[in-house]
Amino acid sequence: MALAPVEIRHVTLPRRPVGYGRTAVDRLLAEVTESFEDVWRERADLTDRVEQLENDLVRYRELEALLRTTLVSAERSAQELREQAKKQADLIVGEAHAEARSITHRAAAERERLHAESRRTQALLRSALTTIEEDAPLRTQTEATQLVTA
């Protein structure tokens, strides 16, 4: 039976002609001792529990700090990856534009070369045609002469 401090203060021990009754005092002391031991044990248990909770709190705070630094690190890494990907994308687009310009310049040069070749071929054909037309009356006379002589 646990005794509260108020109950201990209000205990009245039976008086005897020479003092208090020994059995009543012994019984009260046993109850007070038992109550004090219960409180002492409970206090020790609570002290252990507080210590455990404080250790848990320290561990959780360390874990929280670790998670915060991990989160900051992850955010920084993600930002760096985004920036690196953007730079790489810009580089690829720049290379593609340069390649497109190169292809366009080569195609224009080839077109100009083919156009010049076409004009040269046309000029040669016109020249050949002109030569043939100029030689045609002479050939017809030469062929007629050869036929007659033959």
Residue pairs with C-beta under 8 A, 6 or more apart in sequence:
1 31
1 34
1 35
2 34
2 35
2 38
2 39
3 31
3 32
3 35
8 32
11 28
13 20
13 21
13 24
13 25
13 28
14 20
14 21
14 24
15 21
